[in-house]
Amino acid sequence: KASIKLTSIVEPLKPYINVTNDVAGEQASAADERQQRNSLLGQLDGIPIAVKDNYCVKGKPTTCASRMLANFSPGYNATVYEKLRTQGAVLIGKTNLDEFAMGSGTVDSLYGPTKNLWGSEVLSQFYSYGSDDSQVTTRKLHEKDAWRIAGGSSGGSAVAVATGTCYAALGSDTGGSTRNPASYCGLVGLKPTYGLVSRYGLIPLLNSMDVPGILVRTVDDAVLILNVIAGPDQADPTTVQREYVPINLSETIDISNLRIGIPKEYGVQGISEEIAECWEKVSCLLKEAGASVVPVSLPHTDYSIVCYSVLNRCDVASNLACYDGVEYGHRADEWSSAHELYKKTRSEGFNNVVKGRILVGNYFLLAENYEKYYIKAMKMRRLIAQDFDVLWNNNVDLLLTPTTLTEAPRYDEFVQLDNQTQCLIQDHCTQPANMAGLPAINVPIMLSRNKLPLSLQLMAPLFHEQRLLTVAKWIE
Ligand code: GLN
């Protein structure tokens, strides 16, 4: 009940597309009853969670923040939601995102942008919400136009957790969409190894890089949620078909035998002084604790974003071809031929970012262009992944980098840039991990002079979540 009440207070920040009052009510009452009978369903019994609105939840709108799916309700649950539900979790709502998860700011949603809690006068209001003065909250938010973006594309999930309306939220991460908003909202954001967590019921963006992500306040919470959602799934053949061994972090953490790499390619132009200082400071702390901290190089890093844009658009062109007004979602009202039905439906249903990516993707996939763009980008993807392998084979255990190059940008400044340029800047540090399938985590470190969260990222070899989370906890 407290969570539902909070969601109405935080409404002006727009973390949710749909607050699932009815589901939450039923699930919470059932959890209460179980508690009275002293027979808890699982580790998450009665715990409020939120799910990004690109995961299917049976009978509930699943919009991808797009007009195309505004009235679409799937007939089945995504595996990750099903697993959380089976452990007793209570679904508070479906969260806001950039349309079809294409973005890094949660500024391109049919339902309007998600606003960051941090850097706004409303912050103190939320933490004294007991006073129940939601009017004040709303007024202050609108007065202040220099608000900060929440990051994206899982900005809704991040703000849902940051405002305390839920304990954990699912994001998705194709190029950084979980870690980026975690960085700007001062949260832990985990992108597990590709194939560790089922994508069944997650509406795809780039199939070979999409990974369900976890947004929470602490590393322990990330472990708890990961242990619930990870593991093989018959319904997703890309999950690794071996039993998942739950992660268990020990109380005492010794990092003195670790070699931690600092890749020079991540200290690029545009990195703020404060992030650079933060990176330096944590490197020193690790050194003082006995870890060996070594400068390393990932020479193909700069090509990562360019290759990603090619691969992303090719997958988008193919994945979004099914939205033609026939089977799913939006259908244009008037048309006189099948061709016109497709054309009108797609023109009306998608925003300009999505349309642009579909057009460019189809261009890359033309027979005469395929070698030149798609195949070349795939070859480069391999080189990017091999850069990491070279380091792991040379006894580097983990990498420490920034997650984002600055604190959360102001909305009015951020939207001056087009979507492509936004992603170029935002995804520089996060995207290579998706190219290589590696697990990576955002760890909040400190507040900037503007009182905004500053964060860093850790990356580990494939399936080394235990090591990743252990060091993340040490840093936290
Ligand atoms: N910013 C990237 C894009 O727009 C990544 C988004 C994501 O991880 N979902 O494609």
Boltz pocket constraint, residues with backbone or C-beta under 6 A from the ligand:
constraints:
  - pocket:
      binder: B
      contacts: [[A, 100], [A, 101], [A, 102], [A, 103], [A, 104], [A, 152], [A, 153], [A, 172], [A, 173], [A, 174], [A, 175], [A, 176], [A, 177], [A, 178], [A, 205], [A, 312], [A, 423], [A, 427]]
      max_distance: 6.0
